[in-house]
Amino acid sequence: MVSPAPLDLGVVCSPEWLDAVLAPRFPGVRVAGTTVVEELRTVATKVRFRVSYKDNPAGAPEALCVKGYFAPHSEGAAAGLVEARFYATTAPLLPLRVPQCVHAGVDPQTDHGLVLMEDLVAGGCTFLTALSPYTADQTAATLEQIARLHTADPGPLRAQDTSFLAPRLEGYLGYVSEERLQTQLDDGRADGLPPELRRADRLRAGLRALAAHSAAHASTLVHGDAHAGNLYLDPSGEPGLIDWQVVQWGAWELDVAYHVAAVLDVEERQRRERDLLRHYLESVRAHGGAPPPESDAWDAYRRALVYGHFMWAITQRVARPILETFAHRLGSAVAAHESLERLGV
């Protein structure tokens, strides 16, 4: 069960609260105090802090990181609820590299989520930015993690309440109006793309068609936002996935097309995407899955590129270099593969 979480940073960093939430996993723990190391405020607040203990017989971590929506009316808190429930109930069942969560909670009054995890930075991991250089070999390594996600045994997952993982791509159409979307497509982010990729009505129709297909083929969990800024590298350089705010049941190709087209420059994507798709299919097979024939997978990949283009068309409060880079990368892929035409719009 996801336990209630007080969404006050002072309380979260207090010995009393930490004693209570750490005790189920680390019996006998008694916290002496905490020291904040770093605080990052975006839509969510992320705070890294060190913990000193009076008693720590079970080896509770000395470096923790909390992610929460501490403002009374935090925008994006609904996504935080999804992420908190994911870490509390779903992540422990998945055979892939994710941060080790020690507590996840949802405030029953506000539905704001909170995740308390081991501090990856203190453990020698490296966080990337959305625009971090990412090679084709690194992309292949991420696709191996995505293949593990996509081949996770659905039985234990569906044995619990997975209503929060219901397919919701079509709901993204309500994030901004068609008029607002057209304004954003005309704000410079899509400069250089063909005119048909700058039409809000057509892009919305493409997402609607893709959403219907994904809901009808929702046989796997998809991360939904695997650009470089939502990855980390462990001390050996292997990638892990963070920011599980849009995780849901969906079609496998959403993750593969989005990841490949988002992290690679256009030229590198053109050179390597077919090989990377083949590598993903081989990874699915290696983890016990039954991948589709390569020709069918290639068709699915080409259609699914619309997803990433739509997601970055509706994005608002992100730095311009990030918006423009992703609009160019993802839009160029949609244009090259005639993805909208393949969706029949």
C-alpha positions as CSV (number, residue, x, y, z in Angstrom):
1,M,0.0,0.0,0.0
2,V,1.1,3.6,-0.6
3,S,1.1,5.3,2.8
4,P,0.1,8.9,3.5
5,A,3.0,11.4,3.0
6,P,3.2,14.8,4.8
7,L,4.2,17.2,2.0
8,D,6.2,19.6,4.2
9,L,9.9,19.6,3.5
10,G,10.8,20.3,7.2
11,V,8.8,17.4,8.3
12,V,10.2,15.1,5.7
13,C,13.8,15.9,6.8
14,S,12.9,15.5,10.5
15,P,14.2,12.5,12.6
16,E,10.7,11.7,13.7
17,W,9.3,11.3,10.2
18,L,12.3,9.4,8.9
19,D,12.3,7.0,11.9
20,A,8.7,6.1,11.0
21,V,9.1,5.6,7.2
22,L,12.5,3.9,7.4
23,A,11.6,1.5,10.2
24,P,9.6,-1.0,8.1
25,R,12.6,-1.7,5.9
26,F,15.4,-0.9,8.4
27,P,14.2,-2.1,11.9
28,G,15.7,-0.4,14.9
29,V,16.7,2.7,13.0
30,R,16.9,6.0,14.9
31,V,17.8,9.2,13.1
32,A,19.9,11.8,14.8
33,G,19.7,14.6,12.2
34,T,19.9,15.5,8.6
35,T,21.9,17.9,6.5
36,V,20.7,19.2,3.1
37,V,23.3,18.8,0.3
38,E,21.4,20.1,-2.7
39,E,17.9,21.5,-3.5
40,L,16.5,21.7,-7.0
41,R,13.1,23.3,-7.6
42,T,11.3,22.8,-11.0
43,V,7.7,21.5,-11.1
44,A,8.7,19.1,-8.4
45,T,11.3,19.8,-5.7
46,K,14.2,17.4,-5.3
47,V,16.3,17.5,-2.2
48,R,19.5,15.5,-1.5
49,F,20.5,15.2,2.1
50,R,22.8,13.3,4.4
51,V,21.5,11.4,7.4
52,S,23.2,10.8,10.7
53,Y,22.0,8.0,13.0
54,K,21.8,7.3,16.7
55,D,21.2,3.6,15.9
56,N,21.3,1.9,12.5
57,P,21.5,-1.8,13.0
58,A,20.0,-2.7,9.6
59,G,22.2,-0.4,7.5
60,A,19.8,2.3,6.4
61,P,21.4,4.6,3.7
62,E,23.3,7.6,4.9
63,A,22.5,9.6,1.7
64,L,18.9,10.1,0.6
65,C,17.0,12.1,-2.0
66,V,13.4,13.1,-1.7
67,K,11.2,14.2,-4.7
68,G,7.9,15.8,-3.9
69,Y,5.3,18.5,-4.7
70,F,5.6,20.7,-1.7
71,A,3.7,23.8,-2.8
72,P,0.0,23.8,-1.9
73,H,-1.2,23.9,-5.5
74,S,1.8,22.3,-7.3
75,E,1.2,22.0,-11.0
76,G,2.1,18.5,-12.2
77,A,1.3,16.9,-8.8
78,A,-1.0,14.4,-10.6
79,A,2.0,13.0,-12.3
80,G,3.7,12.8,-9.0
81,L,0.9,10.6,-7.7
82,V,1.5,8.2,-10.6
83,E,5.2,8.1,-9.9
84,A,4.7,7.5,-6.2
85,R,2.4,4.6,-6.8
86,F,4.8,3.2,-9.4
87,Y,7.7,3.2,-6.9
88,A,5.5,1.8,-4.1
89,T,3.8,-1.1,-6.0
90,T,5.3,-1.7,-9.4
91,A,9.0,-0.9,-9.5
92,P,9.9,-3.7,-7.0
93,L,8.5,-6.2,-9.6
94,L,10.5,-5.0,-12.5
95,P,13.9,-6.5,-13.5
96,L,15.6,-3.2,-14.6
97,R,17.8,-0.5,-13.3
98,V,15.9,2.2,-11.3
99,P,16.6,4.2,-8.2
100,Q,16.2,2.2,-4.9
101,C,13.1,3.6,-3.3
102,V,12.8,3.4,0.5
103,H,9.4,5.1,0.8
104,A,6.7,6.3,-1.5
105,G,3.6,8.2,-0.3
106,V,0.5,10.1,-1.5
107,D,-1.1,12.8,0.6
108,P,-4.8,11.8,0.8
109,Q,-5.8,15.5,1.1
110,T,-4.1,16.8,-2.0
111,D,-3.1,13.6,-4.0
112,H,0.4,15.0,-4.1
113,G,3.1,12.3,-4.4
114,L,6.4,11.9,-2.6
115,V,9.3,9.5,-3.3
116,L,12.2,9.0,-0.9
117,M,15.1,7.1,-2.5
118,E,18.7,6.4,-2.1
119,D,20.9,9.3,-3.4
120,L,22.3,8.1,-6.7
121,V,24.9,10.9,-6.9
122,A,26.4,9.9,-3.5
123,G,26.5,6.4,-4.9
124,G,28.7,7.4,-7.8
125,C,26.0,7.8,-10.5
126,T,25.8,10.5,-13.0
127,F,22.7,12.4,-14.0
128,L,22.3,13.6,-17.6
129,T,20.6,16.6,-19.0
130,A,18.0,16.5,-21.8
131,L,20.7,17.6,-24.2
132,S,23.6,15.4,-23.0
133,P,25.4,13.8,-25.9
134,Y,24.3,10.2,-26.3
135,T,25.9,7.7,-28.6
136,A,24.3,4.9,-30.6
137,D,26.0,2.4,-28.3
138,Q,24.5,4.1,-25.2
139,T,21.1,4.1,-27.0
140,A,21.5,0.3,-27.5
141,A,22.2,-0.1,-23.8
142,T,19.0,1.9,-22.9
143,L,17.0,-0.2,-25.3
144,E,18.1,-3.3,-23.4
145,Q,16.6,-1.8,-20.2
146,I,13.5,-0.9,-22.1
147,A,13.3,-4.5,-23.4
148,R,13.5,-5.7,-19.8
149,L,10.6,-3.4,-18.9
150,H,8.5,-4.5,-21.9
151,T,9.1,-8.2,-21.1
152,A,8.3,-8.0,-17.4
153,D,5.9,-10.7,-16.4
154,P,2.5,-9.0,-16.5
155,G,0.9,-11.5,-14.1
156,P,2.3,-10.1,-10.8
157,L,1.8,-6.6,-12.2
158,R,-1.9,-7.0,-13.0
159,A,-2.5,-8.9,-9.8
160,Q,-2.4,-5.6,-8.0
161,D,-4.4,-2.4,-8.6
162,T,-3.0,-1.0,-11.9
163,S,-5.8,1.5,-12.5
164,F,-3.2,4.3,-12.3
165,L,-1.4,2.6,-15.2
166,A,-4.4,2.7,-17.6
167,P,-3.6,3.9,-21.2
168,R,-4.0,7.7,-21.3
169,L,-2.4,8.9,-24.5
170,E,-5.7,10.3,-25.7
171,G,-5.9,12.4,-22.5
172,Y,-2.9,14.3,-23.6
173,L,-5.1,15.9,-26.3
174,G,-6.7,17.9,-23.5
175,Y,-3.4,19.3,-22.2
176,V,-3.5,22.3,-24.6
177,S,-6.3,23.4,-26.9
178,E,-5.9,23.1,-30.7
179,E,-5.5,26.9,-30.8
180,R,-2.9,26.9,-28.1
181,L,-1.0,24.0,-29.8
182,Q,-1.0,26.0,-33.1
183,T,0.4,29.0,-31.3
184,Q,3.2,26.8,-29.9
185,L,3.9,25.2,-33.3
186,D,4.2,28.7,-34.7
187,D,6.5,30.1,-31.9
188,G,9.7,29.0,-33.7
189,R,10.3,25.6,-32.2
190,A,9.1,23.9,-35.4
191,D,11.0,26.2,-37.8
192,G,12.5,24.2,-40.7
193,L,10.0,21.4,-40.5
194,P,7.5,20.8,-43.4
195,P,4.3,22.8,-43.2
196,E,2.2,19.7,-42.5
197,L,4.1,19.0,-39.3
198,R,3.2,22.5,-38.1
199,R,-0.5,22.0,-38.4
200,A,-2.1,21.5,-34.9
201,D,-5.2,19.8,-36.3
202,R,-3.2,17.2,-38.2
203,L,-0.9,16.5,-35.3
204,R,-3.8,16.0,-32.9
205,A,-5.4,13.6,-35.4
206,G,-2.2,11.7,-35.6
207,L,-1.9,11.4,-31.8
208,R,-5.6,10.4,-31.6
209,A,-5.0,7.6,-34.1
210,L,-1.8,6.4,-32.3
211,A,-3.6,6.6,-28.9
212,A,-6.3,4.3,-30.2
213,H,-3.8,1.8,-31.5
214,S,-1.7,1.9,-28.3
215,A,-4.8,1.3,-26.1
216,A,-5.8,-1.6,-28.2
217,H,-2.3,-3.1,-28.0
218,A,-1.5,-2.2,-24.4
219,S,0.3,-5.4,-23.6
220,T,3.3,-3.9,-21.9
221,L,4.4,-1.1,-19.5
222,V,5.9,1.9,-21.3
223,H,8.0,4.5,-19.7
224,G,6.8,7.2,-22.1
225,D,9.5,9.9,-21.7
226,A,12.9,8.3,-22.1
227,H,15.0,11.2,-23.3
228,A,18.5,11.7,-21.9
229,G,17.3,14.0,-19.1
230,N,15.4,11.1,-17.7
231,L,18.3,8.7,-17.6
232,Y,21.3,8.3,-15.3
233,L,24.5,6.4,-15.7
234,D,25.7,4.1,-12.9
235,P,29.4,4.0,-11.8
236,S,30.1,1.5,-14.6
237,G,28.4,3.7,-17.3
238,E,25.2,1.6,-17.6
239,P,22.0,3.5,-18.0
240,G,19.0,3.5,-15.6
241,L,15.6,5.1,-16.0
242,I,14.1,7.8,-13.8
243,D,11.0,10.1,-13.8
244,W,8.3,7.6,-14.1
245,Q,5.5,10.1,-14.3
246,V,3.9,9.0,-17.5
247,V,4.3,5.2,-17.1
248,Q,1.3,3.3,-18.4
249,W,0.1,0.2,-20.3
250,G,0.8,0.8,-24.0
251,A,2.4,-0.4,-27.2
252,W,6.1,-1.1,-27.1
253,E,6.9,1.0,-30.1
254,L,6.1,4.3,-28.2
255,D,9.2,3.9,-26.0
256,V,11.6,2.7,-28.8
257,A,10.7,5.4,-31.4
258,Y,10.7,8.2,-28.8
259,H,14.0,7.2,-27.3
260,V,15.9,6.7,-30.5
261,A,14.6,9.9,-32.1
262,A,15.0,12.0,-29.0
263,V,18.6,11.1,-27.9
264,L,20.3,10.9,-31.2
265,D,21.2,13.7,-33.6
266,V,19.3,13.5,-36.9
267,E,22.2,12.2,-38.9
268,E,23.1,9.5,-36.4
269,R,19.5,8.5,-36.1
270,Q,19.2,8.1,-39.8
271,R,22.4,5.9,-39.9
272,R,21.6,3.7,-36.9
273,E,17.9,3.5,-36.3
274,R,17.2,0.3,-38.2
275,D,20.1,-1.5,-36.4
276,L,18.9,-0.1,-33.1
277,L,15.4,-1.4,-33.7
278,R,16.9,-4.8,-34.5
279,H,19.0,-4.7,-31.3
280,Y,15.8,-4.0,-29.3
281,L,14.0,-6.9,-30.9
282,E,16.9,-9.2,-30.1
283,S,16.9,-8.0,-26.5
284,V,13.2,-8.7,-26.2
285,R,13.9,-12.3,-27.4
286,A,16.8,-12.7,-25.1
287,H,14.6,-11.8,-22.1
288,G,12.0,-14.3,-23.0
289,G,9.6,-12.1,-25.1
290,A,8.2,-12.8,-28.5
291,P,9.0,-9.8,-30.7
292,P,7.1,-9.1,-33.9
293,P,8.8,-9.8,-37.3
294,E,11.3,-7.0,-38.1
295,S,9.2,-5.7,-41.0
296,D,6.1,-5.3,-38.8
297,A,8.2,-3.7,-36.1
298,W,9.7,-1.3,-38.6
299,D,6.2,-0.2,-39.6
300,A,5.1,0.2,-36.0
301,Y,8.3,2.2,-35.2
302,R,7.7,4.6,-38.1
303,R,4.1,5.3,-37.0
304,A,5.0,5.8,-33.4
305,L,7.4,8.6,-34.0
306,V,4.4,11.0,-33.9
307,Y,4.2,10.5,-30.2
308,G,7.4,12.2,-29.4
309,H,6.7,15.0,-31.8
310,F,3.4,15.7,-30.2
311,M,4.8,15.6,-26.7
312,W,7.3,18.3,-27.4
313,A,4.8,20.3,-29.4
314,I,2.6,20.6,-26.3
315,T,5.5,21.3,-23.9
316,Q,5.5,24.8,-22.5
317,R,7.8,25.8,-19.7
318,V,11.1,24.3,-20.8
319,A,14.3,26.1,-22.0
320,R,14.2,27.1,-25.6
321,P,17.3,25.1,-26.7
322,I,15.7,21.9,-25.4
323,L,12.3,22.6,-27.1
324,E,14.0,23.5,-30.4
325,T,16.3,20.5,-30.3
326,F,13.6,17.9,-29.6
327,A,11.2,19.6,-32.1
328,H,13.8,19.3,-34.8
329,R,15.0,15.8,-34.0
330,L,11.5,14.3,-33.5
331,G,9.8,16.3,-36.2
332,S,12.6,15.4,-38.7
333,A,12.0,11.7,-38.0
334,V,8.2,12.1,-38.5
335,A,8.8,13.9,-41.8
336,A,11.4,11.3,-43.0
337,H,9.2,8.4,-42.3
338,E,5.9,10.0,-43.3
339,S,4.5,9.0,-40.0
340,L,1.3,11.0,-40.2
341,E,0.5,9.5,-43.6
342,R,1.1,6.0,-42.1
343,L,-1.5,6.8,-39.4
344,G,-4.0,7.7,-42.1
345,V,-4.2,11.4,-41.2
